[in-house]
């Protein structure tokens, strides 16, 4: 009875609870025990995760001198607080469990049980969230800045380069960027400036790391520098390179980083270092500096940026800054002398700073004049210049083989800042036998030296230059065997190697006559030359480009019996070669181009070892019969240029003599007036295989010219001038080779060929770089392509850099299809009034400038409006001065190939 009386109110209370709270609340009450058990289990799992994270933090705090990240620290706090709440909740649940009635089946207070069940469910959710949140990739934060400031002086002229690099950093498609340039040009300074820029700019790079790699990199040393920057203590013990790489990779793989590598000399495998490769997802960057463009390729750079020397104005500003106003104002003459001295540094920042510091305390103008002379003639003796020349020497020593080194050193024979003809330079190298046992050609060596930043581009693609201080370094390397005399200007000369006449192997004279050397030079020069003039038996090379030279002193050549190379070109007043030249029995190379010599002396035939004879633009109108045939070792023969420098009927024997030479490999000749000489040439496979440059002028009766694969096997330059009967030129297909695969043709000039209607045959010259068409009155189109033409349009004119079209009254188009012209840099159009379309679309000729008359330009029709917009900014209007220069150039070329029909033979 008592039990019944007790149960009825309880049941009634449960019913009321269900009525007011609903079924959901009843479930919470019924599942309370199970949920309390789950809460205990999940909390225990959370605490296990907590202990694991805590252990990681403790370990990495010791290793990395770090502290928990804010996220981890906050998580720790949340877990600890939740642990207290869960413990209290579990105690409350245990108490309620013990106070149940109905044999433990029903809670004593349903409302309290409901509230507890609700709290347990909420905590279960919180525990799960913290469990998921506790899976951290990074648990500690380094106690250092992401960017370490690098000490550096105030810079001059680096801002444009910095802006260029910054654009690459902002470009998400570029991950690896290479900065290359000669030693001392400011690459390291630029890298430090990039590093320090991130101190003041807002950025999202988690790590900015600058590491010096050096000439002989040690992997562990590089890894140690990176690990220290990542927060590892100085006392951290380096492991194997593999484990070090793992540590680096683990810390960087999920971070956006900027890695700056200074002074990279060879490929550095980023994977072996432990660097995650940058990509458009992680948006990390690797920027490195090097002295070789080849290294940029080996490192996988997606953008190469050459760090250039300072402009003359920038160089002077840097020089004055380092000298100081106190010294500059100490004497009114010093500012001008400072300008001269700064110019001698050729814009190289390291040289400017070094020289300026040496002069900072010099307030006597005579000291300045003395040091300027030292810089010009003996730069290695200038105070502090070793620190400038040594880095440049490292680049020289890094060259792969002796051939590259010899070819490089040879360039110091040319004047400072001189535009060196690539063709002439390669001729020299061949004459010196540098290339005899080398499996690459001269142009490969040119490219290699340019990529190593030891040579640089000249005024056009046909020339290279050598930086003045690199030249000084090269001179230092071979100074014991080279003598140089160069007239710089009216007030100064360059005289080097004066005290070693008995050892001199190469002598270079530029604008400096033999009389200057023997009589008018400084007393020291006269004394040493006179004393040792009988000891020039080691002299093998003599380059003598002296415009005022008229003759040689008696007995001069017999002293040089070892001479193998003699270049007298550009000695415009030299009218004859002395008979003594026949005593140069070891001579292998003779160049008398651009001289006033009218004939070759008979003594030339005594030069039995002669391998190269160059007679371009001389006044030699005829070569004696039988002279060339005596030169049985002749390999290269070149004779073209002025009126009279051509082969006609009277010289047909010359072709026959050349054909009979067993070692002949290269010919550059002009043929004029009579088709008989053309037939001799075309009838000899040997002569055709040797042709490198060919000039046809005023050849009567030549209506059709078939250029065979044999003729094209070596030919690089073809000129057709005043061949008025010529109607068609055709390149015939070879038996074994498709015709577009073997052509080396690079330059074509066609002038006053009045019957020629097109030059479609040039589609088979994929390496053509220069095309000049002038005064061809019937020329209506350059090339015509028909549907089904077996030629890829992207190959046509793919190498063309320069196109000149002058006085072509009926020319209506260049091509009847749009072409890409990827290499085209310049077009000149003059008096081609019917040329109304250019074969361009908006993607063609991206780097091309178009020179022409404004009226012609306005009359052009374009592929579409987009194309017109693209090229509107690339038009350069012809001035009257341009027309005069072009006319003179045209007339000179006509004269050079002997085109004047009125000229006497």
TORZAMI-996839 format. One line per 4 residues: number of its first residue (from 1); their letters; for each residue x, y, z of C-alpha. Coordinates in steps of 0.05 Angstrom, whole numbers, plus 32768, in hexadecimal, padded with zeros to 4 digits. Example, Ala and Ser with C-alpha at 12.3 -4.5 7.8 and 13.67 -1.06 7.14 Angstrom:
! residues 2
1	AS	80F6,7FA6,809C  8111,7FEB,808F
//
This chain:
! residues 905
1	XXXX	8000,8000,8000  8038,8030,8013  805E,801F,7FD4  8020,8029,7FAA
5	XXXX	8014,806C,7FC9  805C,807F,7FB9  805D,8066,7F70  801D,8088,7F5B
9	XXXX	8038,80D0,7F67  8079,80BE,7F44  8054,80A4,7F07  8029,80E1,7F09
13	XXXX	8067,810D,7F0B  8085,80E8,7ED0  8045,80F1,7EA9  8044,813B,7EB7
17	XXXX	808F,813F,7EA2  8080,811C,7E61  8045,8149,7E57  806C,8189,7E61
21	XXXX	80B2,8177,7E46  809F,8149,7E0E  80BD,810B,7DF4  8102,8129,7DE7
25	XXXX	810D,813A,7E2F  80F8,80F4,7E43  812D,80D8,7E15  8163,8104,7E36
29	XXXX	814F,80E8,7E79  814C,80A0,7E61  8190,80A4,7E3D  81B3,80CB,7E74
33	XXXX	81DB,8090,7E8F  81F3,807B,7E4A  8205,80C3,7E39  822B,80CC,7E7A
37	XXXX	8254,808E,7E69  8261,80A9,7E22  8277,80EC,7E3F  82A9,80CA,7E6C
41	XXXX	82C6,80A2,7E33  82CB,80DB,7E01  82E9,8108,7E36  831E,80D4,7E43
45	XXXX	832C,80D2,7DF8  8331,811E,7DF7  8363,811D,7E31  838D,80EA,7E0C
49	XXXX	8390,811B,7DD1  839F,8153,7E02  83DA,812C,7E1E  83F5,811D,7DD8
53	XXXX	83F1,8166,7DC4  8410,817B,7E06  844A,814A,7DFB  8456,8167,7DB4
57	XXXX	8455,81AD,7DD0  8487,819C,7E06  84B6,817A,7DD6  84B3,81B0,7DA1
61	XXXX	84B8,81E8,7DD4  84FC,81CC,7DE9  8515,81C0,7DA2  84FC,81FF,7D81
65	XXXX	84FD,8233,7DB8  84B4,823B,7DAA  8472,8241,7DCE  842C,8224,7DC1
69	XXXX	8406,8246,7D8A  83CC,8271,7DA0  839E,823E,7D83  83BD,8205,7DAB
73	XXXX	83C0,822E,7DEB  8377,8240,7DE4  8365,81F7,7DD8  838B,81E3,7E17
77	XXXX	8362,8215,7E3F  8321,81FC,7E21  8332,81B3,7E2F  8347,81C1,7E77
81	XXXX	8307,81E9,7E85  82DC,81B4,7E64  82FE,817E,7E8C  82E9,81A0,7ECD
85	XXXX	82A1,81A8,7EB4  829E,8160,7E9D  82B9,8147,7EDF  8283,816D,7F05
89	XXXX	824D,8155,7ED5  8263,810C,7EDE  8260,8115,7F2A  821A,8132,7F24
93	XXXX	8205,80F7,7EF9  8221,80C6,7F2B  81F9,80E7,7F63  81B9,80E4,7F3B
97	XXXX	81C5,809C,7F29  81CB,808B,7F72  818A,80B0,7F84  815C,808C,7F52
101	XXXX	811D,806A,7F6B  80F4,8030,7F54  812F,8002,7F5D  815C,8032,7F37
105	XXXX	812C,8038,7EFC  8113,807F,7F05  8135,80C1,7F16  8120,80E1,7F56
109	XXXX	811C,8126,7F35  810B,8123,7EEB  8116,816C,7EDF  815D,816A,7EFC
113	XXXX	816B,812B,7ED3  8153,814E,7E94  8180,818B,7EA0  81BB,815D,7EAE
117	XXXX	81AD,8134,7E6E  81AB,8174,7E46  81EE,818B,7E64  820D,8147,7E54
121	XXXX	81F8,814A,7E0C  8215,818F,7E04  8257,8179,7E23  825A,813D,7DF5
125	XXXX	8257,816D,7DBA  828D,819A,7DD8  82BB,815F,7DE6  82B4,8146,7D9E
129	XXXX	82C3,818C,7D83  8302,8192,7DAE  8318,814C,7D99  8313,8160,7D4F
133	XXXX	8333,81A3,7D5D  836E,8182,7D7F  838B,8165,7D3F  83C0,819B,7D35
137	XXXX	83F5,819E,7CFD  841C,81D3,7D22  841B,81D8,7D6E  8451,820B,7D7E
141	XXXX	8462,8251,7D65  84A9,8269,7D5E  84BF,82A1,7D8B  84DE,82C9,7D51
145	XXXX	84C8,82F7,7D19  84B7,82D9,7CD5  84E9,8309,7CB5  8530,8316,7CCD
149	XXXX	854A,835A,7CB9  8589,8358,7C90  85BC,8391,7C97  85C7,83B8,7C57
153	XXXX	85DE,83FC,7C40  85B4,842E,7C1A  85AA,8417,7BD2  85A7,843B,7B8F
157	XXXX	8583,8424,7B51  8565,83E3,7B6D  851C,83FA,7B71  8509,83EA,7B29
161	XXXX	8527,83A4,7B31  8503,839C,7B74  84C1,83AE,7B53  84CD,837A,7B1D
165	XXXX	84DA,8345,7B52  849E,835B,7B7A  8470,8351,7B3E  848A,830A,7B3A
169	XXXX	847D,82FF,7B85  8435,8316,7B7A  842C,82E8,7B3E  840E,82A7,7B59
173	XXXX	8425,8280,7B1C  846E,828D,7B2C  848C,8262,7B63  84D7,8262,7B54
177	XXXX	84F9,82A3,7B3E  8542,82A9,7B2A  856B,82EA,7B2F  85AC,82E6,7B07
181	XXXX	85E4,8315,7AF7  862F,8320,7AFB  8653,8320,7B3E  864E,8362,7B63
185	XXXX	8610,837A,7B3D  85E5,837C,7B7C  85C0,8339,7B7D  85CC,832D,7BC7
189	XXXX	85B9,8374,7BD8  8579,836C,7BB0  8569,832C,7BD6  8575,834E,7C19
193	XXXX	8549,8388,7C03  8511,8357,7BF1  8519,8336,7C36  8517,8378,7C5C
197	XXXX	84DB,8390,7C34  84B0,835D,7C58  84C1,837E,7C9B  8497,83BA,7C88
201	XXXX	8463,839C,7C5A  8425,8375,7C6D  842C,832F,7C51  8412,82E8,7C5B
205	XXXX	8455,82C2,7C57  845B,8299,7C97  84A6,8293,7C8C  84D7,82C0,7C68
209	XXXX	851B,829D,7C66  855C,82B8,7C48  8595,8286,7C41  85DA,828D,7C20
213	XXXX	85EB,824F,7BF6  8632,8262,7BDE  8660,8246,7BA9  866A,8202,7BC9
217	XXXX	8628,81F4,7BED  8625,81C5,7C29  85E0,81A7,7C30  85E1,81A2,7C7D
221	XXXX	85F8,81EB,7C82  85BE,8202,7C57  858D,81D7,7C7F  85A8,81F1,7CC1
225	XXXX	859D,8239,7CAB  8556,8229,7C97  8547,8202,7CD7  8562,823A,7D02
229	XXXX	8535,826B,7CDE  84FB,823B,7CEB  850A,8241,7D36  8539,8208,7D45
233	XXXX	856C,821D,7D7A  85B6,8226,7D6C  85C3,81E8,7D96  8594,81BD,7D6B
237	XXXX	85BA,8180,7D55  85B7,8177,7D0A  85A3,8132,7CF2  85AE,8112,7CAE
241	XXXX	859C,813E,7C73  855F,8111,7C67  8544,811C,7CAE  8555,8166,7CAB
245	XXXX	852F,816B,7C6A  84F4,8148,7C8C  84F4,817B,7CC5  84F6,81B5,7C94
249	XXXX	84C0,8198,7C67  8492,8189,7CA3  8495,81D1,7CB9  848D,81F1,7C75
253	XXXX	845E,81C3,7C4F  841F,81E4,7C6A  843A,822A,7C6E  8441,8261,7C3B
257	XXXX	848B,8272,7C39  84BD,829D,7C13  8503,827E,7C0C  853B,82AC,7BF5
261	XXXX	8579,8286,7BDF  85B7,82B1,7BD2  85F3,829F,7BA7  85DD,825E,7B86
265	XXXX	8614,8242,7B58  85F6,8200,7B44  85B4,81DA,7B49  859C,81D5,7B91
269	XXXX	8568,819E,7B98  8531,81BE,7BC2  8513,817A,7BD1  8554,8162,7BF1
273	XXXX	8556,81A2,7C1A  850F,8195,7C31  84EE,81D0,7C0F  84A7,81C2,7BF7
277	XXXX	84A4,81D6,7BAE  847D,8218,7BA4  843C,8213,7B7D  83FD,823B,7B72
281	XXXX	83DC,8218,7BAD  840E,8225,7BE4  8421,8268,7BC2  8467,8262,7BDF
285	XXXX	84A3,8281,7BBB  84ED,8270,7BB1  8519,82A9,7B98  8563,829C,7B8C
289	XXXX	859F,82C2,7B72  85D4,82A6,7B44  8609,82BD,7B13  85F3,828E,7ADC
293	XXXX	85B3,828C,7AB5  85BF,8241,7AAC  85B4,8238,7AF7  8570,825A,7AF0
297	XXXX	855D,8222,7AC1  857A,81EC,7AED  8554,8207,7B29  8512,8206,7B02
301	XXXX	8508,8251,7B05  84C7,8266,7AE5  84E0,82AE,7ADD  8528,82C4,7AD1
305	XXXX	853A,830C,7AE1  857E,8329,7ACF  8599,835A,7B01  85B9,8391,7AD8
309	XXXX	85F0,83C2,7AE8  85DE,8409,7AFB  85D3,843F,7AC8  8608,8475,7AC2
313	XXXX	85DE,84A5,7AEB  85CF,8472,7B22  8618,845D,7B24  8630,84A4,7B2F
317	XXXX	85FC,84AF,7B65  8613,8470,7B8B  865C,8484,7B81  8652,84CA,7B9C
321	XXXX	862B,84AF,7BD7  8664,8482,7BEB  869C,84B5,7BDF  8678,84E9,7C09
325	XXXX	866A,8533,7BFD  86A5,8548,7C28  86D7,852A,7BF7  86AF,853E,7BB9
329	XXXX	86AE,8587,7BD0  86F7,858A,7BE4  870D,859E,7B9E  86E5,85B7,7B62
333	XXXX	8707,8584,7B34  86F4,8546,7B5D  86AA,8542,7B49  86BE,853C,7AFF
337	XXXX	86F4,8509,7B10  86C1,84E3,7B3A  8694,84DF,7AFD  86CD,84C2,7AD4
341	XXXX	86DF,8490,7B0A  8697,847A,7B13  8693,846E,7AC8  86CF,843F,7ACD
345	XXXX	86A7,8412,7AFC  8675,8404,7AC3  8638,8407,7AF0  864D,83CC,7B1C
349	XXXX	8636,83DD,7B63  866D,83B5,7B86  86A2,83D9,7B5E  8682,841D,7B69
353	XXXX	867F,8412,7BB4  86C6,83F6,7BB8  86E6,842D,7B8F  86BD,8464,7BB1
357	XXXX	86D3,844D,7BF6  871B,844C,7BE0  8714,8494,7BC7  86EB,84AF,7C01
361	XXXX	8728,84CD,7C23  874C,84E4,7BE4  8747,852F,7BDD  8781,853B,7BAD
365	XXXX	876A,853C,7B63  87AE,851F,7B4F  879F,84E1,7B79  875D,84DA,7B54
369	XXXX	877F,84E0,7B0F  87B3,84AC,7B24  877F,847B,7B3C  8755,8484,7AFD
373	XXXX	8792,8470,7AD4  879C,8433,7B01  8753,841F,7AF9  875A,8422,7AAD
377	XXXX	879C,83FD,7AA5  87A7,83D4,7AE4  8765,83CD,7B09  877E,8393,7B34
381	XXXX	87B0,83C3,7B54  8779,83F4,7B69  876C,83F1,7BB5  8735,83BF,7BC5
385	XXXX	8729,83A8,7B7D  873A,8361,7B8E  86F8,835D,7BB2  86D6,8371,7B71
389	XXXX	86FC,8346,7B40  86FC,8307,7B6B  86B0,82FC,7B68  86B4,8305,7B1D
393	XXXX	86ED,82D3,7B1A  86C1,829F,7B3C  8691,82A2,7B00  86CC,8297,7AD1
397	XXXX	86E5,825C,7AFA  86A0,823C,7AF9  86A2,8236,7AAD  869D,81ED,7A9A
401	XXXX	86DC,81E2,7A71  871C,8200,7A56  86FC,8211,7A13  86C8,823E,7A33
405	XXXX	86FE,825F,7A5D  872C,826C,7A22  86F4,8288,79F8  86DF,82B6,7A31
409	XXXX	8726,82D0,7A3E  872D,82E0,79F4  86F8,8316,79FB  8726,8342,7A24
413	XXXX	874C,8352,79E4  8712,837F,79CF  870A,83C6,79E8  86E2,83D5,7A26
417	XXXX	8698,83D9,7A16  86A4,83C4,79CD  866C,83A2,79A6  868E,8361,7993
421	XXXX	8676,8341,7953  8661,82FA,7964  8675,82E4,791E  86BA,8302,7925
425	XXXX	86C4,82E7,796B  86B3,82A0,7955  86E2,82A8,791B  871A,82BA,794C
429	XXXX	870A,827E,7978  870D,8250,793C  874E,826E,7925  876C,8265,796A
433	XXXX	8755,821C,7967  872C,8223,79A7  86F3,81FE,7985  871B,81C5,7965
437	XXXX	870B,8191,799B  86CA,81AF,79B4  8689,818C,79A2  8660,81CD,79A3
441	XXXX	8661,8208,7973  8676,824F,7981  8630,8268,798A  8625,8236,79C2
445	XXXX	8662,8254,79E5  8646,829A,79DC  8604,8284,79FB  8629,8261,7A34
449	XXXX	8652,829F,7A45  8614,82CB,7A42  85EE,829C,7A71  862A,829F,7AA0
453	XXXX	8624,82EB,7A9E  866C,82F0,7A85  8654,830E,7A43  8616,8338,7A36
457	XXXX	85ED,834B,79FA  8608,8380,79CC  85E5,83B5,79A2  85C2,837E,797A
461	XXXX	85BD,8333,7976  85FD,8331,794D  8629,834D,7985  863D,8340,79CD
465	XXXX	8660,836C,7A00  868C,8360,7A3D  8682,8388,7A7C  86BF,83B3,7A8A
469	XXXX	86D0,8393,7ACD  86C5,834D,7AB3  86F6,8360,7A7D  8727,8377,7AB3
473	XXXX	8720,8334,7AD5  872B,830F,7A93  8769,833A,7A87  8783,832A,7ACB
477	XXXX	877D,82E0,7ABB  87A8,82E5,7A7C  87D0,8324,7A88  8813,8300,7A84
481	XXXX	8807,82ED,7A3C  87DE,8327,7A1F  87F0,836F,7A0C  87B9,83A2,79FD
485	XXXX	87C0,83E7,79DF  877D,840B,79D6  8771,8455,79CA  8735,8466,79F5
489	XXXX	872E,84AF,79E1  8757,84ED,79D3  876F,84F0,7A1B  877A,84A8,7A32
493	XXXX	8794,8465,7A1A  8792,841F,7A35  87D7,83FE,7A39  87DC,83BA,7A5A
497	XXXX	8811,8385,7A5B  884A,83B4,7A48  887F,8392,7A71  8878,834C,7A57
501	XXXX	888A,8350,7A0D  88B4,8311,7A10  8877,82EA,7A29  8840,830B,7A00
505	XXXX	8817,82D9,79D8  87DF,8308,79C3  87E3,8351,79B0  87A6,837D,79A6
509	XXXX	87AB,83C2,7986  876D,83ED,797D  8773,8433,7961  87BB,842E,7978
513	XXXX	87ED,842E,7940  882E,8408,793F  8851,844B,7941  882B,845A,7982
517	XXXX	8846,841A,799F  888E,8423,7987  8896,846E,798B  885E,8496,79AA
521	XXXX	884D,846B,79E7  8862,8478,7A2D  88AD,8472,7A3C  88A3,8430,7A5F
525	XXXX	8881,8414,7A22  88B8,842A,79F3  88EE,840F,7A21  88D0,83CB,7A2A
529	XXXX	88B9,83C2,79E2  88FD,83D7,79C7  8921,83AA,79F8  88F7,836C,79E8
533	XXXX	88E1,8378,79A1  8911,8341,798A  88EE,8311,79B9  88A7,8310,799C
537	XXXX	88B0,82C8,7988  8875,82B4,79B5  8843,82E3,7995  880C,82B9,7976
541	XXXX	87D3,82EB,796F  87D3,8333,7956  8793,835A,794F  87A3,839D,7930
545	XXXX	8766,83C8,7922  8786,840B,7916  8761,843B,78E7  879E,8468,78DE
549	XXXX	87CF,842F,78CF  87EF,8437,788B  882A,8407,788D  8855,83DC,78BA
553	XXXX	889C,83EA,78D0  88D1,83C4,78A9  88E5,8384,78CC  88A5,8382,78F5
557	XXXX	8886,8340,78DE  88C5,8316,78DC  88C8,831E,7928  8887,82F8,792F
561	XXXX	8895,82B4,7911  8864,8293,7941  882A,82BF,792D  87EC,8296,791B
565	XXXX	87B6,82CC,791A  87BC,8310,78FA  877F,833E,78F6  878B,8381,78D3
569	XXXX	8741,8390,78C7  8727,83D7,78CE  876C,83F3,78BF  874B,841E,788B
573	XXXX	878B,8441,7871  87B4,8402,786A  87C2,83FD,781F  87F0,83C1,781A
577	XXXX	880B,8385,783E  8857,8384,7843  887B,834C,781F  8895,8337,7863
581	XXXX	8852,8319,7872  8869,82DC,784C  8898,82CE,7886  885E,82C0,78B5
585	XXXX	8864,8277,78A5  8837,8261,78DF  87FF,8292,78CF  87BA,8270,78CD
589	XXXX	878A,82AB,78CE  8790,82EC,78A6  875A,8321,78A5  8763,8361,787C
593	XXXX	871A,8376,7878  8708,83C0,7876  874E,83D5,785E  8766,83FA,7820
597	XXXX	878F,83BF,7808  8789,83B8,77BD  87AB,8375,77B2  87C6,8339,77D6
601	XXXX	8812,8333,77D0  882D,82F5,77B0  884F,82E4,77F1  880B,82D0,780E
605	XXXX	8813,828D,77EB  884D,827E,781A  881C,827B,7854  8813,8231,784B
609	XXXX	87F1,8228,788F  87BC,825E,7882  8777,8244,7895  874E,8284,7892
613	XXXX	8753,82BE,7861  8721,82F8,7867  8722,8330,7834  86DE,8352,783E
617	XXXX	86D3,839B,7829  8719,83A5,780F  872F,83C4,77CE  8747,8382,77B3
621	XXXX	8725,837B,776F  8749,833E,7757  876E,8303,7776  87A9,82E9,774F
625	XXXX	879F,82A6,772D  87BF,826D,7752  87C7,8292,7794  878C,8272,77B9
629	XXXX	879C,822C,779F  87E0,822F,77C2  87BD,8236,7806  87AE,81EC,780D
633	XXXX	879A,81F1,7856  8768,8229,784B  8726,821B,786F  8703,825F,786E
637	XXXX	8702,8291,7835  86D9,82D2,7836  86D9,8308,7800  869E,8337,77F8
641	XXXX	868A,837E,7807  869F,83BB,77DF  8699,83C5,7794  86CA,8394,7776
645	XXXX	86C9,8362,77AF  86A4,832E,7785  86B0,82F5,7756  86A0,8300,770D
649	XXXX	86B7,82E0,76CC  86FF,82F6,76D6  8700,82D4,771A  86DF,8292,7707
653	XXXX	8722,8271,7713  871B,8284,775C  86DE,8256,7764  8704,821E,7743
657	XXXX	8740,8229,7771  8713,8229,77AF  86F2,81EA,7796  8736,81C9,7795
661	XXXX	8749,81D8,77DD  8745,8198,7806  8734,81B8,784A  8704,81EF,7835
665	XXXX	86C7,81F3,7862  86AC,823A,785F  86A4,826E,7828  8687,82B4,7829
669	XXXX	8687,82D1,77E2  8663,8301,77B3  8656,82F0,776A  8645,8326,7738
673	XXXX	8631,8333,76F0  863A,82F0,76CE  8610,82B2,76D7  864B,8285,76C5
677	XXXX	8669,828D,770B  8625,827A,7728  8625,823B,76FE  866B,8228,7717
681	XXXX	8653,8231,775F  8613,820A,7755  8639,81D3,7731  8666,81C5,776C
685	XXXX	8649,81A1,77A8  8688,81AF,77CF  8683,81FB,77C5  8639,81FA,77D5
689	XXXX	8646,81D5,7816  8678,820A,782B  864E,8248,781D  863E,8270,785C
693	XXXX	8631,82B5,783D  861D,82BE,77F4  8612,82FF,77CE  85F7,8301,7787
697	XXXX	85FA,8345,7765  85E4,835D,7720  85E6,8317,7702  85CA,831C,76BC
701	XXXX	85A1,82E1,76A3  8594,82C3,76E7  8549,82B6,76E3  8541,827B,7712
705	XXXX	856A,8269,7750  8562,8224,776E  8580,8222,77B3  8592,81DA,77C2
709	XXXX	8595,81B9,7807  85E0,81B3,77FD  85E7,81FF,77F6  85BA,820A,7833
713	XXXX	85E1,81D9,785E  860F,8212,7876  85F5,8253,7858  85E1,8288,788B
717	XXXX	85DE,82C8,7861  85C2,82D3,781B  85BF,8315,77F5  85A1,831E,77AF
721	XXXX	85AD,8363,7792  8598,837E,774E  858B,833A,7730  8557,8359,7703
725	XXXX	8547,8319,76DC  853C,82EE,771A  84F3,82D8,771C  84F4,829E,774D
729	XXXX	851D,8281,7785  850D,823B,779C  8529,8210,77D4  8529,81CA,77B9
733	XXXX	8517,8191,77E8  854F,8162,77FB  8550,8117,77F0  8553,8106,7839
737	XXXX	8541,8144,7860  8502,816F,7861  8518,81B3,7849  8504,81DA,7887
741	XXXX	8531,81B1,78B5  8576,81C1,789C  8576,820B,788B  85A6,8237,78B2
745	XXXX	8593,8275,788A  8590,82B0,78B9  8594,82EE,788E  8576,82FD,7849
749	XXXX	857C,833F,7824  855B,8349,77E0  8565,838B,77BC  854D,83A2,7777
753	XXXX	8538,835E,775D  8502,837A,7730  84E5,8339,7716  84DC,8316,7759
757	XXXX	8493,8310,776E  8499,82EE,77B2  84C9,82CE,77E3  849E,8294,77F9
761	XXXX	84DB,8267,77F8  84EF,8288,783A  84BA,825F,785E  84F0,8229,785D
765	XXXX	8521,8254,7885  8509,824B,78CE  8548,826B,78EA  8542,82AA,78C1
769	XXXX	854F,82E6,78EE  8556,8321,78BD  852F,832E,787D  8539,836C,7854
773	XXXX	8513,8379,7813  8521,83BA,77EC  8510,83D7,77A9  84EF,8399,778B
777	XXXX	84BA,83B9,7760  8494,8379,774E  8493,835A,7793  844A,8351,77A6
781	XXXX	844F,8325,77E4  8485,8308,7810  8468,82C3,7819  8428,82A1,7804
785	XXXX	840B,8265,7828  83D5,823A,780B  83A5,820C,782F  83C7,81C9,7837
789	XXXX	840C,81E6,7838  8439,81B3,785B  8458,81E6,788A  8446,81F8,78D1
793	XXXX	8435,8241,78D4  8455,8249,7918  8499,8238,78F8  8494,826D,78C2
797	XXXX	84BF,82A9,78D4  84C2,828D,791B  8509,82A8,7925  8501,82E9,78FE
801	XXXX	8519,8325,7927  851E,835D,78F3  84F6,836A,78B4  8504,83A5,7886
805	XXXX	84D7,83B6,784B  84EC,83F1,7821  84D0,840D,77E0  84A5,83D1,77CC
809	XXXX	846E,83F5,77A5  8443,83B7,7796  844C,8392,77D7  8406,8382,77F1
813	XXXX	8415,8353,782A  844A,832E,7851  8422,82ED,7858  83DB,82D9,7849
817	XXXX	83D4,82B9,788E  83DD,82D3,78D4  8421,82BE,78F1  843A,82C0,7939
821	XXXX	847F,82E1,792C  8497,82CF,7973  84DD,82ED,796B  84CD,832B,7942
825	XXXX	84E9,836A,7961  84E6,839E,792A  84C5,83AC,78E7  84D9,83E6,78BA
829	XXXX	84A9,83F8,7882  84B9,8431,7852  8495,8444,7812  846B,8405,780E
833	XXXX	842A,8429,7802  8401,83EC,77EC  8413,83C4,782A  83D0,83C9,784F
837	XXXX	83D3,838D,787D  8404,836D,78AC  83FF,8322,78BC  83F1,832E,7906
841	XXXX	83BB,831F,7938  83B9,8337,797F  83E9,82FF,7995  841E,830A,795F
845	XXXX	8462,832C,7966  845A,833F,79AE  849D,8363,79B2  849D,8385,796E
849	XXXX	84A4,83CF,795D  848B,83E5,7919  84AF,8420,78F8  848D,8442,78BD
853	XXXX	846B,847E,78A0  842E,8499,78C6  8402,849C,7888  8412,8453,7878
857	XXXX	8404,843F,78C0  83C0,8461,78C0  83AC,843C,7881  83B9,83F6,789D
861	XXXX	8380,83C4,78A4  8382,8397,78E1  836B,8351,78F1  833C,836D,7926
865	XXXX	8336,83A7,7956  835D,8382,798C  8398,837A,795E  8396,83C4,794C
869	XXXX	8396,83D6,7996  83D1,83A9,79A5  83FD,83C6,796E  83E8,840F,7974
873	XXXX	841C,841A,79AB  8453,83F7,7982  8456,8428,7948  8494,8454,7940
877	XXXX	848E,848B,790D  84C6,8493,78DA  84E9,84D6,78DC  850C,84F7,78A1
881	XXXX	854E,84E6,78C2  853A,849C,78C3  852C,84A0,7879  8570,84BF,786A
885	XXXX	8594,848A,7894  856C,8452,7873  857D,846E,782E  85C7,8471,783F
889	XXXX	85C5,842B,785B  85A5,8412,781B  85D8,8434,77EF  8611,8419,781A
893	XXXX	85F6,83D2,7814  85F1,83DA,77C9  8639,83F0,77C6  8650,83B9,77F6
897	XXXX	8638,8382,77C9  8652,83A3,778A  860D,83B2,7770  861B,83F0,7747
901	XXXX	8613,83DB,76FF  8639,8418,76E9  8678,8404,770F  86B4,83F2,76E6
905	X	86CF,83AC,76EE
//
